[in-house]
Amino acid sequence: MRIAVWSGPRNLSTAMMYSFAARGDVAVWDEPLYSAYLTRTGLKHPMRDEIIAAGEPDPARVIARLTGPVPGGKDIFYQKHMCQHMLEGIDRGWLREVTNVFLIRHPARVLASFAAKRENPGLDELGFRQQGELFEMVAAWGQGPVVIDSADIRAAPGPMLRALCAALGIDFRDAMLHWPAGGHRDDGVWAPVWYASVHRSTGFAGAEPPLPALGGAQAGMVARALPYYESLAAHRLRAN
């Protein structure tokens, strides 16, 4: 089974990758298209040169691996994707060959967290528009994509992961609730810049506090991103 999980940055995506990796029957791949994304856009992300060199800049070769044999002979291939990495011109037909999951988070939380690492990000760097487009495309195919909100996972990780596993047609395992501190061997090379807090963790953090109050340009960015978030949130999973 191949599971493509689509999110934006600062969205619990690394913790979710760790959760699935902890099952024991899952191979994971951390942001497979990041090298291609930086190569094509020219964006000056932290560790840009190292990321490009460590990854595969040709998206066609990445897609061949995403749809090929599951690494390590595992039963499940968990692919952690950033929606903004799926640039125009990259073939999207391969999404028909995977089970697509959309991991969402309120844009005020995303922007507050991302801006602490990178000042003045553009809307397309946050992935909300692309996430909405990918969801609509997959839904139009009749696949019935799964949507799960990171706030719901943090509030009730056990029940929400059970609901997610049920939606995917796989068994839930208690091992998904915990992982060793210190990171994962399959972390991307960029982990030192972005993963400090999750490297200190051994499980999901508790429920999130109230939404951060943002003003000025940040408030405007949230207003632009909110419709995309709300359109997907209307389909999000609920715990049983």
KASUL-V838316 format. One record per backbone hydrogen bond with DSSP energy under -0.5 kcal/mol. NH is the residue of the N-H (numbers start at 1). CO is the residue of the C=O. E is the energy in kcal/mol with one decimal. If there is no record, write none. Layout:
((NH	CO	E) (NH	CO	E))
This chain:
((3	1	-0.5) (3	77	-3.0) (4	2	-0.6) (4	99	-2.4) (5	3	-0.7) (5	79	-3.0) (6	4	-0.6) (6	101	-3.4) (7	5	-0.5) (7	81	-1.7) (16	12	-2.1) (17	13	-1.9) (18	14	-2.5) (19	15	-2.4) (20	16	-2.2) (21	17	-2.4) (22	18	-1.9) (23	20	-1.4) (24	21	-1.0) (27	76	-2.9) (29	78	-1.9) (30	186	-0.6) (31	29	-0.8) (31	80	-2.1) (34	31	-1.7) (36	56	-0.6) (37	33	-2.4) (38	34	-2.4) (39	35	-2.2) (40	36	-2.3) (41	37	-2.3) (42	38	-2.1) (45	43	-1.2) (48	45	-1.5) (51	47	-2.6) (52	48	-2.4) (53	49	-2.3) (54	50	-2.3) (55	51	-1.6) (57	55	-0.6) (59	57	-0.8) (61	58	-0.6) (62	58	-1.7) (63	59	-2.8) (64	60	-1.9) (65	61	-1.4) (66	62	-2.3) (67	63	-1.9) (73	70	-1.4) (74	71	-1.6) (75	25	-1.0) (76	25	-1.9) (77	1	-3.0) (78	27	-3.3) (78	76	-0.6) (79	3	-3.2) (79	77	-0.6) (80	29	-2.5) (80	78	-0.6) (81	5	-2.8) (81	79	-0.8) (83	7	-3.0) (83	81	-0.5) (85	82	-1.7) (86	83	-1.5) (87	85	-1.9) (90	87	-1.9) (95	92	-1.9) (96	93	-1.8) (97	94	-2.0) (98	95	-0.9) (99	2	-3.0) (100	98	-0.6) (101	4	-2.8) (102	146	-3.3) (103	6	-2.3) (103	101	-0.6) (104	102	-0.6) (104	148	-2.3) (109	106	-0.8) (110	106	-2.0) (111	107	-2.9) (112	108	-1.9) (113	109	-1.9) (114	110	-3.1) (115	111	-2.7) (116	112	-0.5) (116	113	-0.5) (117	114	-1.8) (118	114	-2.4) (121	118	-0.5) (125	122	-1.2) (126	122	-0.6) (126	123	-1.3) (127	123	-0.6) (128	123	-0.6) (131	127	-2.5) (132	128	-2.2) (133	129	-2.1) (134	130	-2.7) (135	131	-2.4) (136	132	-2.3) (137	133	-2.2) (138	134	-2.5) (139	135	-2.8) (140	136	-2.1) (141	137	-1.0) (142	139	-1.6) (143	138	-1.6) (146	100	-1.9) (148	102	-2.6) (150	104	-3.0) (152	149	-0.5) (153	149	-1.7) (154	150	-2.4) (155	151	-1.8) (156	152	-1.8) (160	156	-2.4) (161	157	-2.5) (162	158	-2.2) (163	159	-2.1) (164	160	-2.4) (165	161	-2.7) (166	162	-2.3) (167	163	-2.1) (168	164	-1.8) (169	165	-1.1) (170	165	-2.5) (176	173	-2.1) (177	174	-2.0) (178	175	-1.3) (179	202	-1.4) (182	199	-3.4) (183	180	-0.5) (187	184	-2.1) (191	188	-2.0) (192	189	-0.6) (193	190	-1.8) (194	190	-1.3) (195	191	-2.9) (199	195	-2.3) (200	196	-1.1) (201	197	-0.6) (201	198	-0.6) (214	212	-0.7) (218	215	-1.2) (219	215	-0.9) (220	216	-1.7) (221	217	-2.1) (222	218	-2.3) (223	219	-2.2) (224	220	-1.6) (225	221	-2.0) (226	222	-2.4) (227	223	-0.6) (228	225	-0.7) (229	225	-1.8) (230	226	-3.0) (231	227	-1.9) (232	228	-1.4) (233	229	-2.8) (234	230	-1.3) (235	232	-2.3) (236	233	-1.4) (237	147	-2.7))
